[in-house]
Amino acid sequence: LILCAAWLAVYCQGPNGPTTTPVPILKQINRQNDDGSYSYGYEAADGSFKIETKYPNGDVAGKYGYVDENGKTREISYGASSQRGFEPE
């Protein structure tokens, strides 16, 4: 009986589960260089974004952001290196 109830719960959820509205990407960058460095990022129509760069020495710097439920843009910057590890700012 428990197994049947579990199966019914999964079956009634539907094949795709919850859905979300796709957000158009307005700008996109994706550069990979021969020395192992790269830059990638995007800006979306809902105000969210991300940009990240890895330098030839292996250090990484980036930031991402989004518009919160109050309409305020939130931005988080970070860096990483073999000496310091991950460092959110």
mmCIF file as gemmi writes it, N, C-alpha and C atoms, coordinates in Angstrom:
data_model
loop_
_atom_site.group_PDB
_atom_site.id
_atom_site.type_symbol
_atom_site.label_atom_id
_atom_site.label_alt_id
_atom_site.label_comp_id
_atom_site.label_asym_id
_atom_site.label_entity_id
_atom_site.label_seq_id
_atom_site.pdbx_PDB_ins_code
_atom_site.Cartn_x
_atom_site.Cartn_y
_atom_site.Cartn_z
_atom_site.occupancy
_atom_site.B_iso_or_equiv
_atom_site.pdbx_formal_charge
_atom_site.auth_seq_id
_atom_site.auth_asym_id
_atom_site.pdbx_PDB_model_num
ATOM 1 N N . LEU Axp A 1 ? 0.829 -1.202 0 1 0 ? 1 A 1
ATOM 2 C CA . LEU Axp A 1 ? 0 0 0 1 0 ? 1 A 1
ATOM 3 C C . LEU Axp A 1 ? 0.872 1.265 0 1 0 ? 1 A 1
ATOM 4 N N . ILE Axp A 2 ? 1.934 1.257 0.815 1 0 ? 2 A 1
ATOM 5 C CA . ILE Axp A 2 ? 2.828 2.416 0.861 1 0 ? 2 A 1
ATOM 6 C C . ILE Axp A 2 ? 3.532 2.597 -0.48 1 0 ? 2 A 1
ATOM 7 N N . LEU Axp A 3 ? 3.945 1.503 -1.071 1 0 ? 3 A 1
ATOM 8 C CA . LEU Axp A 3 ? 4.607 1.566 -2.37 1 0 ? 3 A 1
ATOM 9 C C . LEU Axp A 3 ? 3.67 2.128 -3.434 1 0 ? 3 A 1
ATOM 10 N N . CYS Axp A 4 ? 2.42 1.727 -3.403 1 0 ? 4 A 1
ATOM 11 C CA . CYS Axp A 4 ? 1.43 2.245 -4.36 1 0 ? 4 A 1
ATOM 12 C C . CYS Axp A 4 ? 1.211 3.737 -4.161 1 0 ? 4 A 1
ATOM 13 N N . ALA Axp A 5 ? 1.167 4.184 -2.908 1 0 ? 5 A 1
ATOM 14 C CA . ALA Axp A 5 ? 0.977 5.603 -2.625 1 0 ? 5 A 1
ATOM 15 C C . ALA Axp A 5 ? 2.169 6.416 -3.121 1 0 ? 5 A 1
ATOM 16 N N . ALA Axp A 6 ? 3.373 5.896 -2.929 1 0 ? 6 A 1
ATOM 17 C CA . ALA Axp A 6 ? 4.574 6.591 -3.403 1 0 ? 6 A 1
ATOM 18 C C . ALA Axp A 6 ? 4.57 6.674 -4.927 1 0 ? 6 A 1
ATOM 19 N N . TRP Axp A 7 ? 4.22 5.592 -5.595 1 0 ? 7 A 1
ATOM 20 C CA . TRP Axp A 7 ? 4.168 5.587 -7.05 1 0 ? 7 A 1
ATOM 21 C C . TRP Axp A 7 ? 3.135 6.59 -7.548 1 0 ? 7 A 1
ATOM 22 N N . LEU Axp A 8 ? 1.967 6.63 -6.902 1 0 ? 8 A 1
ATOM 23 C CA . LEU Axp A 8 ? 0.903 7.546 -7.295 1 0 ? 8 A 1
ATOM 24 C C . LEU Axp A 8 ? 1.349 8.998 -7.135 1 0 ? 8 A 1
ATOM 25 N N . ALA Axp A 9 ? 2.067 9.299 -6.062 1 0 ? 9 A 1
ATOM 26 C CA . ALA Axp A 9 ? 2.548 10.664 -5.845 1 0 ? 9 A 1
ATOM 27 C C . ALA Axp A 9 ? 3.512 11.088 -6.948 1 0 ? 9 A 1
ATOM 28 N N . VAL Axp A 10 ? 4.401 10.216 -7.335 1 0 ? 10 A 1
ATOM 29 C CA . VAL Axp A 10 ? 5.349 10.519 -8.41 1 0 ? 10 A 1
ATOM 30 C C . VAL Axp A 10 ? 4.621 10.639 -9.739 1 0 ? 10 A 1
ATOM 31 N N . TYR Axp A 11 ? 3.706 9.743 -10.022 1 0 ? 11 A 1
ATOM 32 C CA . TYR Axp A 11 ? 2.969 9.745 -11.278 1 0 ? 11 A 1
ATOM 33 C C . TYR Axp A 11 ? 2.126 11.008 -11.427 1 0 ? 11 A 1
ATOM 34 N N . CYS Axp A 12 ? 1.485 11.449 -10.36 1 0 ? 12 A 1
ATOM 35 C CA . CYS Axp A 12 ? 0.604 12.618 -10.429 1 0 ? 12 A 1
ATOM 36 C C . CYS Axp A 12 ? 1.381 13.924 -10.578 1 0 ? 12 A 1
ATOM 37 N N . GLN Axp A 13 ? 2.67 13.897 -10.243 1 0 ? 13 A 1
ATOM 38 C CA . GLN Axp A 13 ? 3.484 15.1 -10.378 1 0 ? 13 A 1
ATOM 39 C C . GLN Axp A 13 ? 3.672 15.46 -11.845 1 0 ? 13 A 1
ATOM 40 N N . GLY Axp A 14 ? 3.575 14.511 -12.714 1 0 ? 14 A 1
ATOM 41 C CA . GLY Axp A 14 ? 3.74 14.77 -14.138 1 0 ? 14 A 1
ATOM 42 C C . GLY Axp A 14 ? 5.155 14.461 -14.581 1 0 ? 14 A 1
ATOM 43 N N . PRO Axp A 15 ? 5.346 14.366 -15.898 1 0 ? 15 A 1
ATOM 44 C CA . PRO Axp A 15 ? 6.652 13.963 -16.414 1 0 ? 15 A 1
ATOM 45 C C . PRO Axp A 15 ? 7.738 15.025 -16.28 1 0 ? 15 A 1
ATOM 46 N N . ASN Axp A 16 ? 7.365 16.286 -16.236 1 0 ? 16 A 1
ATOM 47 C CA . ASN Axp A 16 ? 8.368 17.348 -16.211 1 0 ? 16 A 1
ATOM 48 C C . ASN Axp A 16 ? 8.522 18.013 -14.857 1 0 ? 16 A 1
ATOM 49 N N . GLY Axp A 17 ? 7.688 17.709 -13.9 1 0 ? 17 A 1
ATOM 50 C CA . GLY Axp A 17 ? 7.777 18.362 -12.596 1 0 ? 17 A 1
ATOM 51 C C . GLY Axp A 17 ? 7.408 19.829 -12.719 1 0 ? 17 A 1
ATOM 52 N N . PRO Axp A 18 ? 7.883 20.641 -11.778 1 0 ? 18 A 1
ATOM 53 C CA . PRO Axp A 18 ? 7.565 22.07 -11.804 1 0 ? 18 A 1
ATOM 54 C C . PRO Axp A 18 ? 8.18 22.747 -13.032 1 0 ? 18 A 1
ATOM 55 N N . THR Axp A 19 ? 7.524 23.785 -13.511 1 0 ? 19 A 1
ATOM 56 C CA . THR Axp A 19 ? 8.039 24.502 -14.675 1 0 ? 19 A 1
ATOM 57 C C . THR Axp A 19 ? 8.375 25.936 -14.296 1 0 ? 19 A 1
ATOM 58 N N . THR Axp A 20 ? 9.276 26.534 -15.038 1 0 ? 20 A 1
ATOM 59 C CA . THR Axp A 20 ? 9.626 27.934 -14.869 1 0 ? 20 A 1
ATOM 60 C C . THR Axp A 20 ? 9.59 28.593 -16.239 1 0 ? 20 A 1
ATOM 61 N N . THR Axp A 21 ? 9.5 29.898 -16.234 1 0 ? 21 A 1
ATOM 62 C CA . THR Axp A 21 ? 9.499 30.648 -17.48 1 0 ? 21 A 1
ATOM 63 C C . THR Axp A 21 ? 10.94 30.895 -17.907 1 0 ? 21 A 1
ATOM 64 N N . PRO Axp A 22 ? 11.31 30.54 -19.129 1 0 ? 22 A 1
ATOM 65 C CA . PRO Axp A 22 ? 12.673 30.805 -19.595 1 0 ? 22 A 1
ATOM 66 C C . PRO Axp A 22 ? 12.965 32.305 -19.617 1 0 ? 22 A 1
ATOM 67 N N . VAL Axp A 23 ? 14.187 32.67 -19.266 1 0 ? 23 A 1
ATOM 68 C CA . VAL Axp A 23 ? 14.613 34.069 -19.265 1 0 ? 23 A 1
ATOM 69 C C . VAL Axp A 23 ? 15.572 34.269 -20.439 1 0 ? 23 A 1
ATOM 70 N N . PRO Axp A 24 ? 15.27 35.199 -21.334 1 0 ? 24 A 1
ATOM 71 C CA . PRO Axp A 24 ? 16.156 35.433 -22.477 1 0 ? 24 A 1
ATOM 72 C C . PRO Axp A 24 ? 17.534 35.945 -22.043 1 0 ? 24 A 1
ATOM 73 N N . ILE Axp A 25 ? 18.568 35.469 -22.718 1 0 ? 25 A 1
ATOM 74 C CA . ILE Axp A 25 ? 19.929 35.949 -22.509 1 0 ? 25 A 1
ATOM 75 C C . ILE Axp A 25 ? 20.16 37.102 -23.485 1 0 ? 25 A 1
ATOM 76 N N . LEU Axp A 26 ? 20.521 38.274 -22.948 1 0 ? 26 A 1
ATOM 77 C CA . LEU Axp A 26 ? 20.712 39.461 -23.778 1 0 ? 26 A 1
ATOM 78 C C . LEU Axp A 26 ? 22.13 39.565 -24.322 1 0 ? 26 A 1
ATOM 79 N N . LYS Axp A 27 ? 23.109 39.21 -23.495 1 0 ? 27 A 1
ATOM 80 C CA . LYS Axp A 27 ? 24.517 39.258 -23.89 1 0 ? 27 A 1
ATOM 81 C C . LYS Axp A 27 ? 25.197 38.007 -23.366 1 0 ? 27 A 1
ATOM 82 N N . GLN Axp A 28 ? 26.182 37.534 -24.117 1 0 ? 28 A 1
ATOM 83 C CA . GLN Axp A 28 ? 26.921 36.351 -23.687 1 0 ? 28 A 1
ATOM 84 C C . GLN Axp A 28 ? 28.352 36.452 -24.193 1 0 ? 28 A 1
ATOM 85 N N . ILE Axp A 29 ? 29.295 36.001 -23.369 1 0 ? 29 A 1
ATOM 86 C CA . ILE Axp A 29 ? 30.699 35.966 -23.759 1 0 ? 29 A 1
ATOM 87 C C . ILE Axp A 29 ? 31.265 34.614 -23.343 1 0 ? 29 A 1
ATOM 88 N N . ASN Axp A 30 ? 32.113 34.056 -24.19 1 0 ? 30 A 1
ATOM 89 C CA . ASN Axp A 30 ? 32.768 32.787 -23.879 1 0 ? 30 A 1
ATOM 90 C C . ASN Axp A 30 ? 34.07 32.738 -24.672 1 0 ? 30 A 1
ATOM 91 N N . ARG Axp A 31 ? 35.161 33.084 -24.006 1 0 ? 31 A 1
ATOM 92 C CA . ARG Axp A 31 ? 36.48 33.09 -24.65 1 0 ? 31 A 1
ATOM 93 C C . ARG Axp A 31 ? 37.401 32.135 -23.911 1 0 ? 31 A 1
ATOM 94 N N . GLN Axp A 32 ? 37.998 31.218 -24.633 1 0 ? 32 A 1
ATOM 95 C CA . GLN Axp A 32 ? 38.985 30.301 -24.069 1 0 ? 32 A 1
ATOM 96 C C . GLN Axp A 32 ? 40.277 30.491 -24.845 1 0 ? 32 A 1
ATOM 97 N N . ASN Axp A 33 ? 41.357 30.693 -24.116 1 0 ? 33 A 1
ATOM 98 C CA . ASN Axp A 33 ? 42.642 30.997 -24.735 1 0 ? 33 A 1
ATOM 99 C C . ASN Axp A 33 ? 43.605 29.812 -24.643 1 0 ? 33 A 1
ATOM 100 N N . ASP Axp A 34 ? 44.599 29.809 -25.511 1 0 ? 34 A 1
ATOM 101 C CA . ASP Axp A 34 ? 45.575 28.717 -25.561 1 0 ? 34 A 1
ATOM 102 C C . ASP Axp A 34 ? 46.371 28.572 -24.269 1 0 ? 34 A 1
ATOM 103 N N . ASP Axp A 35 ? 46.538 29.664 -23.506 1 0 ? 35 A 1
ATOM 104 C CA . ASP Axp A 35 ? 47.316 29.608 -22.268 1 0 ? 35 A 1
ATOM 105 C C . ASP Axp A 35 ? 46.508 29.105 -21.068 1 0 ? 35 A 1
ATOM 106 N N . GLY Axp A 36 ? 45.267 28.673 -21.298 1 0 ? 36 A 1
ATOM 107 C CA . GLY Axp A 36 ? 44.42 28.163 -20.219 1 0 ? 36 A 1
ATOM 108 C C . GLY Axp A 36 ? 43.534 29.216 -19.582 1 0 ? 36 A 1
ATOM 109 N N . SER Axp A 37 ? 43.744 30.469 -19.934 1 0 ? 37 A 1
ATOM 110 C CA . SER Axp A 37 ? 42.897 31.528 -19.391 1 0 ? 37 A 1
ATOM 111 C C . SER Axp A 37 ? 41.555 31.535 -20.125 1 0 ? 37 A 1
ATOM 112 N N . TYR Axp A 38 ? 40.564 32.148 -19.482 1 0 ? 38 A 1
ATOM 113 C CA . TYR Axp A 38 ? 39.244 32.238 -20.11 1 0 ? 38 A 1
ATOM 114 C C . TYR Axp A 38 ? 38.462 33.402 -19.52 1 0 ? 38 A 1
ATOM 115 N N . SER Axp A 39 ? 37.437 33.788 -20.215 1 0 ? 39 A 1
ATOM 116 C CA . SER Axp A 39 ? 36.426 34.729 -19.731 1 0 ? 39 A 1
ATOM 117 C C . SER Axp A 39 ? 35.083 34.233 -20.222 1 0 ? 39 A 1
ATOM 118 N N . TYR Axp A 40 ? 34.122 34.21 -19.326 1 0 ? 40 A 1
ATOM 119 C CA . TYR Axp A 40 ? 32.764 33.88 -19.758 1 0 ? 40 A 1
ATOM 120 C C . TYR Axp A 40 ? 31.774 34.65 -18.911 1 0 ? 40 A 1
ATOM 121 N N . GLY Axp A 41 ? 30.598 34.82 -19.454 1 0 ? 41 A 1
ATOM 122 C CA . GLY Axp A 41 ? 29.572 35.517 -18.705 1 0 ? 41 A 1
ATOM 123 C C . GLY Axp A 41 ? 28.316 35.711 -19.523 1 0 ? 41 A 1
ATOM 124 N N . TYR Axp A 42 ? 27.328 36.254 -18.846 1 0 ? 42 A 1
ATOM 125 C CA . TYR Axp A 42 ? 26.053 36.526 -19.507 1 0 ? 42 A 1
ATOM 126 C C . TYR Axp A 42 ? 25.324 37.643 -18.776 1 0 ? 42 A 1
ATOM 127 N N . GLU Axp A 43 ? 24.38 38.238 -19.46 1 0 ? 43 A 1
ATOM 128 C CA . GLU Axp A 43 ? 23.428 39.179 -18.88 1 0 ? 43 A 1
ATOM 129 C C . GLU Axp A 43 ? 22.052 38.744 -19.357 1 0 ? 43 A 1
ATOM 130 N N . ALA Axp A 44 ? 21.124 38.559 -18.427 1 0 ? 44 A 1
ATOM 131 C CA . ALA Axp A 44 ? 19.789 38.072 -18.763 1 0 ? 44 A 1
ATOM 132 C C . ALA Axp A 44 ? 18.752 39.19 -18.658 1 0 ? 44 A 1
ATOM 133 N N . ALA Axp A 45 ? 17.614 38.974 -19.286 1 0 ? 45 A 1
ATOM 134 C CA . ALA Axp A 45 ? 16.54 39.973 -19.327 1 0 ? 45 A 1
ATOM 135 C C . ALA Axp A 45 ? 15.95 40.275 -17.955 1 0 ? 45 A 1
ATOM 136 N N . ASP Axp A 46 ? 16.1 39.361 -16.994 1 0 ? 46 A 1
ATOM 137 C CA . ASP Axp A 46 ? 15.562 39.599 -15.651 1 0 ? 46 A 1
ATOM 138 C C . ASP Axp A 46 ? 16.529 40.359 -14.752 1 0 ? 46 A 1
ATOM 139 N N . GLY Axp A 47 ? 17.662 40.809 -15.311 1 0 ? 47 A 1
ATOM 140 C CA . GLY Axp A 47 ? 18.637 41.57 -14.541 1 0 ? 47 A 1
ATOM 141 C C . GLY Axp A 47 ? 19.741 40.729 -13.925 1 0 ? 47 A 1
ATOM 142 N N . SER Axp A 48 ? 19.654 39.418 -14.035 1 0 ? 48 A 1
ATOM 143 C CA . SER Axp A 48 ? 20.719 38.573 -13.496 1 0 ? 48 A 1
ATOM 144 C C . SER Axp A 48 ? 21.915 38.582 -14.45 1 0 ? 48 A 1
ATOM 145 N N . PHE Axp A 49 ? 23.103 38.351 -13.885 1 0 ? 49 A 1
ATOM 146 C CA . PHE Axp A 49 ? 24.314 38.352 -14.698 1 0 ? 49 A 1
ATOM 147 C C . PHE Axp A 49 ? 25.413 37.567 -14 1 0 ? 49 A 1
ATOM 148 N N . LYS Axp A 50 ? 26.434 37.218 -14.761 1 0 ? 50 A 1
ATOM 149 C CA . LYS Axp A 50 ? 27.648 36.605 -14.233 1 0 ? 50 A 1
ATOM 150 C C . LYS Axp A 50 ? 28.774 36.887 -15.203 1 0 ? 50 A 1
ATOM 151 N N . ILE Axp A 51 ? 29.951 37.151 -14.649 1 0 ? 51 A 1
ATOM 152 C CA . ILE Axp A 51 ? 31.169 37.286 -15.44 1 0 ? 51 A 1
ATOM 153 C C . ILE Axp A 51 ? 32.3 36.661 -14.634 1 0 ? 51 A 1
ATOM 154 N N . GLU Axp A 52 ? 33.134 35.87 -15.289 1 0 ? 52 A 1
ATOM 155 C CA . GLU Axp A 52 ? 34.266 35.24 -14.61 1 0 ? 52 A 1
ATOM 156 C C . GLU Axp A 52 ? 35.452 35.208 -15.552 1 0 ? 52 A 1
ATOM 157 N N . THR Axp A 53 ? 36.634 35.469 -14.994 1 0 ? 53 A 1
ATOM 158 C CA . THR Axp A 53 ? 37.878 35.442 -15.748 1 0 ? 53 A 1
ATOM 159 C C . THR Axp A 53 ? 38.901 34.597 -15.005 1 0 ? 53 A 1
ATOM 160 N N . LYS Axp A 54 ? 39.551 33.714 -15.725 1 0 ? 54 A 1
ATOM 161 C CA . LYS Axp A 54 ? 40.695 32.977 -15.19 1 0 ? 54 A 1
ATOM 162 C C . LYS Axp A 54 ? 41.922 33.499 -15.917 1 0 ? 54 A 1
ATOM 163 N N . TYR Axp A 55 ? 42.908 33.914 -15.145 1 0 ? 55 A 1
ATOM 164 C CA . TYR Axp A 55 ? 44.129 34.484 -15.697 1 0 ? 55 A 1
ATOM 165 C C . TYR Axp A 55 ? 45.161 33.387 -15.974 1 0 ? 55 A 1
ATOM 166 N N . PRO Axp A 56 ? 46.169 33.673 -16.796 1 0 ? 56 A 1
ATOM 167 C CA . PRO Axp A 56 ? 47.183 32.656 -17.112 1 0 ? 56 A 1
ATOM 168 C C . PRO Axp A 56 ? 47.884 32.074 -15.881 1 0 ? 56 A 1
ATOM 169 N N . ASN Axp A 57 ? 47.987 32.837 -14.792 1 0 ? 57 A 1
ATOM 170 C CA . ASN Axp A 57 ? 48.631 32.328 -13.575 1 0 ? 57 A 1
ATOM 171 C C . ASN Axp A 57 ? 47.705 31.44 -12.741 1 0 ? 57 A 1
ATOM 172 N N . GLY Axp A 58 ? 46.456 31.265 -13.179 1 0 ? 58 A 1
ATOM 173 C CA . GLY Axp A 58 ? 45.513 30.4 -12.479 1 0 ? 58 A 1
ATOM 174 C C . GLY Axp A 58 ? 44.546 31.123 -11.566 1 0 ? 58 A 1
ATOM 175 N N . ASP Axp A 59 ? 44.805 32.396 -11.259 1 0 ? 59 A 1
ATOM 176 C CA . ASP Axp A 59 ? 43.876 33.156 -10.426 1 0 ? 59 A 1
ATOM 177 C C . ASP Axp A 59 ? 42.55 33.342 -11.164 1 0 ? 59 A 1
ATOM 178 N N . VAL Axp A 60 ? 41.478 33.373 -10.386 1 0 ? 60 A 1
ATOM 179 C CA . VAL Axp A 60 ? 40.133 33.549 -10.936 1 0 ? 60 A 1
ATOM 180 C C . VAL Axp A 60 ? 39.477 34.727 -10.233 1 0 ? 60 A 1
ATOM 181 N N . ALA Axp A 61 ? 38.769 35.55 -10.977 1 0 ? 61 A 1
ATOM 182 C CA . ALA Axp A 61 ? 37.991 36.654 -10.422 1 0 ? 61 A 1
ATOM 183 C C . ALA Axp A 61 ? 36.652 36.692 -11.135 1 0 ? 61 A 1
ATOM 184 N N . GLY Axp A 62 ? 35.624 37.036 -10.383 1 0 ? 62 A 1
ATOM 185 C CA . GLY Axp A 62 ? 34.319 37.114 -11.012 1 0 ? 62 A 1
ATOM 186 C C . GLY Axp A 62 ? 33.301 37.804 -10.141 1 0 ? 62 A 1
ATOM 187 N N . LYS Axp A 63 ? 32.134 37.961 -10.692 1 0 ? 63 A 1
ATOM 188 C CA . LYS Axp A 63 ? 31.004 38.492 -9.933 1 0 ? 63 A 1
ATOM 189 C C . LYS Axp A 63 ? 29.723 38.023 -10.592 1 0 ? 63 A 1
ATOM 190 N N . TYR Axp A 64 ? 28.682 37.982 -9.791 1 0 ? 64 A 1
ATOM 191 C CA . TYR Axp A 64 ? 27.362 37.647 -10.307 1 0 ? 64 A 1
ATOM 192 C C . TYR Axp A 64 ? 26.344 38.477 -9.556 1 0 ? 64 A 1
ATOM 193 N N . GLY Axp A 65 ? 25.161 38.587 -10.123 1 0 ? 65 A 1
ATOM 194 C CA . GLY Axp A 65 ? 24.145 39.396 -9.485 1 0 ? 65 A 1
ATOM 195 C C . GLY Axp A 65 ? 22.754 39.045 -9.973 1 0 ? 65 A 1
ATOM 196 N N . TYR Axp A 66 ? 21.796 39.581 -9.253 1 0 ? 66 A 1
ATOM 197 C CA . TYR Axp A 66 ? 20.39 39.351 -9.567 1 0 ? 66 A 1
ATOM 198 C C . TYR Axp A 66 ? 19.571 40.469 -8.944 1 0 ? 66 A 1
ATOM 199 N N . VAL Axp A 67 ? 18.344 40.6 -9.361 1 0 ? 67 A 1
ATOM 200 C CA . VAL Axp A 67 ? 17.415 41.574 -8.793 1 0 ? 67 A 1
ATOM 201 C C . VAL Axp A 67 ? 16.555 40.834 -7.783 1 0 ? 67 A 1
ATOM 202 N N . ASP Axp A 68 ? 16.58 41.305 -6.516 1 0 ? 68 A 1
ATOM 203 C CA . ASP Axp A 68 ? 15.827 40.608 -5.47 1 0 ? 68 A 1
ATOM 204 C C . ASP Axp A 68 ? 14.334 40.938 -5.537 1 0 ? 68 A 1
ATOM 205 N N . GLU Axp A 69 ? 13.573 40.365 -4.618 1 0 ? 69 A 1
ATOM 206 C CA . GLU Axp A 69 ? 12.11 40.529 -4.636 1 0 ? 69 A 1
ATOM 207 C C . GLU Axp A 69 ? 11.662 41.965 -4.384 1 0 ? 69 A 1
ATOM 208 N N . ASN Axp A 70 ? 12.574 42.825 -3.863 1 0 ? 70 A 1
ATOM 209 C CA . ASN Axp A 70 ? 12.254 44.233 -3.637 1 0 ? 70 A 1
ATOM 210 C C . ASN Axp A 70 ? 12.734 45.136 -4.77 1 0 ? 70 A 1
ATOM 211 N N . GLY Axp A 71 ? 13.273 44.538 -5.829 1 0 ? 71 A 1
ATOM 212 C CA . GLY Axp A 71 ? 13.734 45.307 -6.971 1 0 ? 71 A 1
ATOM 213 C C . GLY Axp A 71 ? 15.154 45.834 -6.837 1 0 ? 71 A 1
ATOM 214 N N . LYS Axp A 72 ? 15.864 45.423 -5.786 1 0 ? 72 A 1
ATOM 215 C CA . LYS Axp A 72 ? 17.237 45.872 -5.564 1 0 ? 72 A 1
ATOM 216 C C . LYS Axp A 72 ? 18.216 44.892 -6.209 1 0 ? 72 A 1
ATOM 217 N N . THR Axp A 73 ? 19.204 45.441 -6.922 1 0 ? 73 A 1
ATOM 218 C CA . THR Axp A 73 ? 20.225 44.593 -7.529 1 0 ? 73 A 1
ATOM 219 C C . THR Axp A 73 ? 21.219 44.148 -6.467 1 0 ? 73 A 1
ATOM 220 N N . ARG Axp A 74 ? 21.41 42.862 -6.372 1 0 ? 74 A 1
ATOM 221 C CA . ARG Axp A 74 ? 22.382 42.262 -5.444 1 0 ? 74 A 1
ATOM 222 C C . ARG Axp A 74 ? 23.571 41.791 -6.266 1 0 ? 74 A 1
ATOM 223 N N . GLU Axp A 75 ? 24.774 42.128 -5.824 1 0 ? 75 A 1
ATOM 224 C CA . GLU Axp A 75 ? 25.985 41.761 -6.555 1 0 ? 75 A 1
ATOM 225 C C . GLU Axp A 75 ? 26.987 41.129 -5.603 1 0 ? 75 A 1
ATOM 226 N N . ILE Axp A 76 ? 27.555 40.019 -5.993 1 0 ? 76 A 1
ATOM 227 C CA . ILE Axp A 76 ? 28.529 39.294 -5.192 1 0 ? 76 A 1
ATOM 228 C C . ILE Axp A 76 ? 29.79 39.132 -6.033 1 0 ? 76 A 1
ATOM 229 N N . SER Axp A 77 ? 30.916 39.591 -5.507 1 0 ? 77 A 1
ATOM 230 C CA . SER Axp A 77 ? 32.207 39.439 -6.173 1 0 ? 77 A 1
ATOM 231 C C . SER Axp A 77 ? 33.002 38.355 -5.475 1 0 ? 77 A 1
ATOM 232 N N . TYR Axp A 78 ? 33.897 37.711 -6.198 1 0 ? 78 A 1
ATOM 233 C CA . TYR Axp A 78 ? 34.719 36.657 -5.612 1 0 ? 78 A 1
ATOM 234 C C . TYR Axp A 78 ? 36.039 36.546 -6.354 1 0 ? 78 A 1
ATOM 235 N N . GLY Axp A 79 ? 36.961 35.883 -5.718 1 0 ? 79 A 1
ATOM 236 C CA . GLY Axp A 79 ? 38.249 35.592 -6.319 1 0 ? 79 A 1
ATOM 237 C C . GLY Axp A 79 ? 38.736 34.258 -5.797 1 0 ? 79 A 1
ATOM 238 N N . ALA Axp A 80 ? 39.699 33.685 -6.465 1 0 ? 80 A 1
ATOM 239 C CA . ALA Axp A 80 ? 40.291 32.422 -6.022 1 0 ? 80 A 1
ATOM 240 C C . ALA Axp A 80 ? 41.711 32.338 -6.561 1 0 ? 80 A 1
ATOM 241 N N . SER Axp A 81 ? 42.584 31.777 -5.727 1 0 ? 81 A 1
ATOM 242 C CA . SER Axp A 81 ? 43.964 31.542 -6.151 1 0 ? 81 A 1
ATOM 243 C C . SER Axp A 81 ? 44.5 30.331 -5.408 1 0 ? 81 A 1
ATOM 244 N N . SER Axp A 82 ? 45.593 29.787 -5.891 1 0 ? 82 A 1
ATOM 245 C CA . SER Axp A 82 ? 46.185 28.623 -5.225 1 0 ? 82 A 1
ATOM 246 C C . SER Axp A 82 ? 46.763 29.005 -3.866 1 0 ? 82 A 1
ATOM 247 N N . GLN Axp A 83 ? 47.137 30.26 -3.672 1 0 ? 83 A 1
ATOM 248 C CA . GLN Axp A 83 ? 47.689 30.699 -2.391 1 0 ? 83 A 1
ATOM 249 C C . GLN Axp A 83 ? 46.604 31.028 -1.362 1 0 ? 83 A 1
ATOM 250 N N . ARG Axp A 84 ? 45.522 31.641 -1.788 1 0 ? 84 A 1
ATOM 251 C CA . ARG Axp A 84 ? 44.503 32.129 -0.856 1 0 ? 84 A 1
ATOM 252 C C . ARG Axp A 84 ? 43.227 31.302 -0.852 1 0 ? 84 A 1
ATOM 253 N N . GLY Axp A 85 ? 43.017 30.478 -1.861 1 0 ? 85 A 1
ATOM 254 C CA . GLY Axp A 85 ? 41.769 29.732 -1.964 1 0 ? 85 A 1
ATOM 255 C C . GLY Axp A 85 ? 40.644 30.633 -2.433 1 0 ? 85 A 1
ATOM 256 N N . PHE Axp A 86 ? 39.414 30.236 -2.143 1 0 ? 86 A 1
ATOM 257 C CA . PHE Axp A 86 ? 38.23 30.989 -2.564 1 0 ? 86 A 1
ATOM 258 C C . PHE Axp A 86 ? 37.996 32.146 -1.607 1 0 ? 86 A 1
ATOM 259 N N . GLU Axp A 87 ? 37.75 33.335 -2.152 1 0 ? 87 A 1
ATOM 260 C CA . GLU Axp A 87 ? 37.531 34.526 -1.334 1 0 ? 87 A 1
ATOM 261 C C . GLU Axp A 87 ? 36.32 35.308 -1.828 1 0 ? 87 A 1
ATOM 262 N N . PRO Axp A 88 ? 35.165 35.143 -1.181 1 0 ? 88 A 1
ATOM 263 C CA . PRO Axp A 88 ? 34.033 36.014 -1.528 1 0 ? 88 A 1
ATOM 264 C C . PRO Axp A 88 ? 34.301 37.41 -0.981 1 0 ? 88 A 1
ATOM 265 N N . GLU Axp A 89 ? 33.846 38.412 -1.684 1 0 ? 89 A 1
ATOM 266 C CA . GLU Axp A 89 ? 34.058 39.794 -1.226 1 0 ? 89 A 1
ATOM 267 C C . GLU Axp A 89 ? 32.772 40.393 -0.734 1 0 ? 89 A 1
